[in-house]
Amino acid sequence: MISKNHVTIIGRLTDNPTLRSLQIGGKPVSICNFSVAVNGSPKKGSQERSVEYIPVSVFGKRGEAVAANVTKGKKVCVEGALHFSKREIEGKRITVGEVRGHQVDWDVERAATAMPAAA
């Protein structure tokens, strides 16, 4: 049986991305972090949709490009994989999830308006 960890999310940045650099194996690595707001499914018996805030990390040159080209409110399409890690916060071990972005498209709105209308 083949298993695959692939995620695609489309939404808007909740804040400007942050770019930082870490030393990994003696080499500097850029990490860009941001959060994407995505609409959920409507609640039963209601038209109101919940909003999910999904944390995203993008590494290396791609992360640097994202930090240079996107700002709060920008609509993006992120493709990547789910990643979970355990952390200790206030004496409690918790599991934290995020999307590790492999590809980020920030021309989503322009691409949508360029598509011809269905006949």
Stockholm file with secondary structure:
# STOCKHOLM 1.0

chainA/1-119         MISKNHVTIIGRLTDNPTLRSLQIGGKPVSICNFSVAVNGSPKKGSQERSVEYIPVSVFGKRGEAVAANVTKGKKVCVEGALHFSKREIEGKRITVGEVRGHQVDWDVERAATAMPAAA
#=GR chainA/1-119 SS CCCCCCEEEEEEESSCCEEEEEEETTEEEEEEEEEEEEEEEECTTCCCEEEEEEEEEEEHHHHHHHHHHCCTTCEEEEEEEEEEEEEEETTEEEEEEEEEEEEEECCHHHHHHHSCCCC
#=GC SS_cons         CCCCCCEEEEEEESSCCEEEEEEETTEEEEEEEEEEEEEEEECTTCCCEEEEEEEEEEEHHHHHHHHHHCCTTCEEEEEEEEEEEEEEETTEEEEEEEEEEEEEECCHHHHHHHSCCCC
//
